Amino acid sequence: MRNQQVAMLTNQPRPPVNQLLPDEEAAPVNLTGVTASSIRVLKGLRRMDMLDENGNTIRSYKISLGANPVGRKEKEGDERTPEGLYYIEGRNPKSDYHLSLKISYPQPTDLNRAKQKGVRPGGSIFIHGKPNGKSWMWWKYAQKYDWTNGCIAVSNEEIEEIWSLIADGTPIEIKP
């Protein structure tokens, strides 16, 4: 059943890496000195957008999500990526996944929902690159699937670009 769900989800069209979408023609090509004001994740499209202060897209990225991506994260180990409003609360330059940016999950609403269900909410949700020590062939294959434990994965080159585009405290909205 899970393999069928993954197959259904991965057959959705995804924008090519770093390619601007039709509504993004005004996005800057050179990102030197550019800072993103917020991040928007569209889980259903497997897309993450860096936005300027006016809500215009600076750059879009193809993403991989938790291996069980449909629905909001409910508990530790459910392999879902959270949904809601969060912020980037820190960065790890020595991550097991090239570089990683920590998302402020769980928030009080997440904690309350988990408490009501009698479960642990989980945590350690990041935007990150590929796992250290994995080959380019592994990555080429993995990019076709949702494979994380609930994190948002991009290529190493993309996490380096994202790292330079945002500051700690940057808001991130994760939508279904």
LUMLUMVEX-41076 format. One record per residue (C-alpha): x, y, z. Coordinates in steps of 0.25 Angstrom, whole numbers, plus 5000, padded with zeros to 4 digits. Layout:
N
(pt (X; Y; Z)),
...
//
This chain:
176
(pt (5000; 5000; 5000)),
(pt (5011; 5010; 5004)),
(pt (5019; 5007; 4991)),
(pt (5006; 5010; 4983)),
(pt (5004; 5023; 4991)),
(pt (5019; 5027; 4988)),
(pt (5017; 5023; 4973)),
(pt (5004; 5032; 4972)),
(pt (5011; 5044; 4979)),
(pt (5024; 5043; 4971)),
(pt (5016; 5043; 4958)),
(pt (5012; 5058; 4960)),
(pt (5019; 5068; 4951)),
(pt (5031; 5075; 4958)),
(pt (5038; 5088; 4953)),
(pt (5052; 5085; 4949)),
(pt (5063; 5089; 4959)),
(pt (5065; 5105; 4959)),
(pt (5057; 5107; 4947)),
(pt (5047; 5119; 4949)),
(pt (5033; 5116; 4947)),
(pt (5024; 5124; 4937)),
(pt (5019; 5134; 4948)),
(pt (5034; 5136; 4952)),
(pt (5040; 5143; 4940)),
(pt (5044; 5155; 4948)),
(pt (5052; 5147; 4958)),
(pt (5066; 5151; 4959)),
(pt (5076; 5142; 4952)),
(pt (5088; 5147; 4960)),
(pt (5085; 5145; 4975)),
(pt (5097; 5153; 4980)),
(pt (5093; 5162; 4991)),
(pt (5078; 5157; 4991)),
(pt (5071; 5153; 5004)),
(pt (5058; 5145; 5004)),
(pt (5048; 5150; 5014)),
(pt (5040; 5137; 5015)),
(pt (5039; 5123; 5010)),
(pt (5027; 5116; 5005)),
(pt (5026; 5101; 5004)),
(pt (5015; 5095; 4995)),
(pt (5016; 5080; 4999)),
(pt (5006; 5075; 4988)),
(pt (5015; 5081; 4977)),
(pt (5028; 5077; 4984)),
(pt (5032; 5092; 4983)),
(pt (5039; 5102; 4992)),
(pt (5039; 5116; 4989)),
(pt (5048; 5127; 4994)),
(pt (5040; 5140; 4994)),
(pt (5044; 5155; 4995)),
(pt (5037; 5165; 5004)),
(pt (5026; 5167; 4994)),
(pt (5023; 5152; 4993)),
(pt (5029; 5151; 4980)),
(pt (5037; 5138; 4977)),
(pt (5052; 5140; 4977)),
(pt (5055; 5125; 4974)),
(pt (5047; 5112; 4974)),
(pt (5053; 5098; 4977)),
(pt (5048; 5084; 4975)),
(pt (5048; 5077; 4988)),
(pt (5046; 5063; 4995)),
(pt (5038; 5061; 5007)),
(pt (5035; 5051; 5018)),
(pt (5033; 5037; 5013)),
(pt (5018; 5038; 5017)),
(pt (5016; 5053; 5012)),
(pt (5000; 5054; 5012)),
(pt (4995; 5061; 5024)),
(pt (5001; 5069; 5035)),
(pt (5011; 5063; 5045)),
(pt (5004; 5057; 5056)),
(pt (5014; 5049; 5064)),
(pt (5028; 5045; 5065)),
(pt (5032; 5035; 5054)),
(pt (5020; 5037; 5045)),
(pt (5030; 5042; 5034)),
(pt (5021; 5054; 5031)),
(pt (5026; 5068; 5028)),
(pt (5019; 5078; 5037)),
(pt (5008; 5088; 5032)),
(pt (5007; 5102; 5037)),
(pt (5014; 5114; 5041)),
(pt (5028; 5113; 5046)),
(pt (5042; 5120; 5045)),
(pt (5056; 5116; 5043)),
(pt (5062; 5115; 5057)),
(pt (5076; 5111; 5054)),
(pt (5086; 5105; 5045)),
(pt (5096; 5094; 5045)),
(pt (5108; 5095; 5037)),
(pt (5113; 5081; 5041)),
(pt (5100; 5074; 5038)),
(pt (5100; 5059; 5034)),
(pt (5092; 5065; 5022)),
(pt (5103; 5074; 5016)),
(pt (5096; 5087; 5022)),
(pt (5083; 5088; 5030)),
(pt (5074; 5099; 5034)),
(pt (5065; 5096; 5046)),
(pt (5050; 5098; 5046)),
(pt (5043; 5103; 5059)),
(pt (5034; 5090; 5059)),
(pt (5027; 5087; 5069)),
(pt (5020; 5100; 5072)),
(pt (5010; 5101; 5084)),
(pt (4998; 5096; 5075)),
(pt (5006; 5084; 5070)),
(pt (5010; 5081; 5085)),
(pt (4995; 5082; 5089)),
(pt (4990; 5074; 5078)),
(pt (5000; 5063; 5081)),
(pt (4997; 5064; 5096)),
(pt (4982; 5062; 5093)),
(pt (4985; 5049; 5085)),
(pt (4995; 5044; 5096)),
(pt (5007; 5044; 5086)),
(pt (5020; 5051; 5085)),
(pt (5020; 5061; 5074)),
(pt (5034; 5058; 5069)),
(pt (5044; 5069; 5065)),
(pt (5057; 5071; 5058)),
(pt (5051; 5076; 5045)),
(pt (5061; 5082; 5036)),
(pt (5063; 5087; 5021)),
(pt (5075; 5080; 5017)),
(pt (5084; 5075; 5006)),
(pt (5087; 5060; 5003)),
(pt (5093; 5051; 5013)),
(pt (5108; 5051; 5015)),
(pt (5115; 5039; 5009)),
(pt (5104; 5036; 4999)),
(pt (5108; 5035; 4984)),
(pt (5102; 5044; 4973)),
(pt (5095; 5032; 4967)),
(pt (5088; 5030; 4981)),
(pt (5084; 5045; 4980)),
(pt (5079; 5044; 4966)),
(pt (5070; 5032; 4970)),
(pt (5066; 5038; 4983)),
(pt (5061; 5052; 4977)),
(pt (5050; 5044; 4970)),
(pt (5044; 5040; 4983)),
(pt (5040; 5045; 4997)),
(pt (5050; 5039; 5006)),
(pt (5052; 5047; 5018)),
(pt (5047; 5045; 5032)),
(pt (5039; 5058; 5031)),
(pt (5050; 5068; 5027)),
(pt (5050; 5076; 5014)),
(pt (5062; 5071; 5005)),
(pt (5068; 5079; 4993)),
(pt (5082; 5077; 4986)),
(pt (5095; 5081; 4993)),
(pt (5096; 5092; 4983)),
(pt (5082; 5097; 4986)),
(pt (5084; 5097; 5001)),
(pt (5096; 5105; 5000)),
(pt (5088; 5115; 4992)),
(pt (5077; 5115; 5001)),
(pt (5087; 5116; 5013)),
(pt (5092; 5129; 5007)),
(pt (5078; 5135; 5004)),
(pt (5072; 5134; 5018)),
(pt (5074; 5138; 5032)),
(pt (5071; 5131; 5045)),
(pt (5057; 5136; 5049)),
(pt (5052; 5135; 5034)),
(pt (5037; 5131; 5034)),
(pt (5033; 5118; 5027)),
(pt (5019; 5114; 5023)),
(pt (5017; 5100; 5020)),
(pt (5004; 5097; 5012)),
(pt (4998; 5084; 5008)),
//
